[in-house]
Amino acid sequence: MRRTVFDEDHEAFRETIRAFIEAEVVPVYDEWFAAGQAPRDFYHKLGELGVFGINVPEEFGGAGLDTHKFEAVLYEETSRAGVNFGGSGVHVLLALPYIKMLATDEQKKRYLPNFVSGEEMWALAMTEPGTGSDVAGMKTTAKLSEDGTHYVLNGAKTFITGGVHADRVIVCARTSAPSAEDRRFGISLFAVDTKSEGYSIGRKLDKLGLRTSDTAELAFVDVKVPVEDLLGEEGKGFYYLGHNLASERWGIAFGAYAQAKAAIRFAQQYVTDRTVFGKPVAHFQNTKFELAACQAEVDAAEAVADRALEALDAGELTPAEAASAKLFCTEVAHRVIDRCLQLHGGYGYMNEYPIARLYADNRVNRIYGGTSEIMKTIIAKSMGL
C-alpha cells in the first residue's frame, strides 16, 4: 500500500534524523534510561538540528512551515530505533501551539528565539493531584496584585512531562472562581519562568514507561508572574486548552501507530534470528500468522493516522475525529505490541530488549491526552448518543 502523506523533503529529513539517532542517541540511550531522563544539553543538539524551529516563523529563527508531517517522521524514526527524545515532544507538540496562538508580538520576540535554539525548554502544567481529566476542577490560583503589575501564583501540579528540565512552563490557574452556570469559567494561562522565587520542583516521578522523559511534580508558593507573561485573555484558558486537544490527540495516535510498526520490526528480527527445536522461530506457522495479523492491524492504523495527519494540516481535524484516531491507534498498538512481546518469549520481558521498553512506554497512550473511556464519550456524543 503506497503512502502519499510524505514527499521528498520529509524523506530527506527522515534520513537526517535516522543518522542523528544512530550517532547521538543509540550509543548513550542506556545511560539515559538508567538516569531517568535525557541530559539537558541534548536539547541544544536538537535545537542546532532545527527540530524545534520547523513550525516557528522565520523572523524568530524558525523554518516558517505550517505542518505536522515532520513531527510524524520523528515519531516513526524514534520508535523505529526504540528510543525517545525526552521531554522535547511536549516542547513542540504541546507548548508551541499555545505560543503561536496566544502570544503577542512582544511575547513572541521574547520567547521564540530561545525556544528554537533549545536554550529555553517549555512544558505544560495542567493536571493537578486529585483532578485528572477534570481540568475545570483545578485549585491552583493566580491573583492579580493590587498594583496590577503581576499575578501571585499558588498551587500544585503533577504528571508534568518535561517538568524537571523546563525553563518555562505554561501553567493553567484560576484567576477567578467558576460561575454557577459554567464551572470551566475563570481559568487563565501563564508562561511561568521556572527560576521565579517560590517555584519548586518536587519529586521526579518514577514511571512504568517513558523512562527517559522526565516527569515531575511542581509547586507554587506566592510565585510572582509578571502580567506580561499572561498568555491570551484572562479567564479563557479552558477554551484555549480545548482548541489544541485535537493536535495533542493526533500526536498520541500517530506515536502509538509508529510504536506498533516498530514492534513488528523488532519481533520479525528476533524470530528470524532465534532458533527453537532446531528451526528459526519465524519458521513456525503460529509465528507467521501472528505477525501477519499484526501487520494487517498496523496497516489499518497507518491509514487512520495518515488521514488524521492530512486533516490536521488542513485545519479540518474535528475533536471527534481526533478522539477516534487516538482510540483506534492506541488500542491497536496495545494489541500488537503485546503479541510481538509474546513472540520474544522470556527475553521480551527483559529491558535490554527494545520490545520490553516499548511495551511499558506504550501503556500510557490509552491514559494521557484523555483516556480511552473519554475518547468513547466524545465519539458517542458526536453520534448524537
Salt bridges, closest charged atoms under 4 A:
ASP7 OD1 - HIS10 ND1 2.99
GLU11 OE1 - ARG14 NE 2.84
GLU24 OE1 - LYS45 NZ 3.02
ASP30 OD1 - ARG357 NH2 2.92
GLU76 OE2 - ARG3 NH1 2.81
GLU76 OE1 - ARG14 NH2 2.92
GLU77 OE2 - ARG14 NH1 2.98
GLU77 OE1 - ARG18 NE 2.68
GLU106 OE2 - ARG110 NE 2.52
GLU119 OE2 - HIS44 NE2 3.62
GLU120 OE1 - ARG168 NE 3.68
GLU128 OE2 - LYS157 NZ 2.93
ASP134 OD1 - ARG183 NH1 2.92
ASP167 OD2 - ARG40 NH2 2.73
ASP182 OD1 - ARG184 NE 3.39
ASP193 OD1 - LYS195 NZ 3.30
ASP206 OD1 - ARG211 NH1 2.84
GLU217 OE2 - ARG203 NH2 2.93
ASP229 OD1 - ARG110 NH1 3.10
ASP229 OD2 - ARG168 NH1 3.52
GLU233 OE1 - LYS236 NZ 3.47
GLU290 OE1 - ARG339 NE 3.19
GLU297 OE1 - ARG335 NH2 2.60
GLU297 OE2 - ARG339 NH1 3.71
GLU302 OE2 - ARG3 NE 3.54
GLU302 OE2 - LYS261 NZ 3.75
ASP306 OD1 - ARG3 NH2 2.75
GLU310 OE1 - LYS69 NZ 3.17
ASP313 OD1 - HIS68 ND1 3.46
GLU331 OE1 - ARG366 NH1 3.95
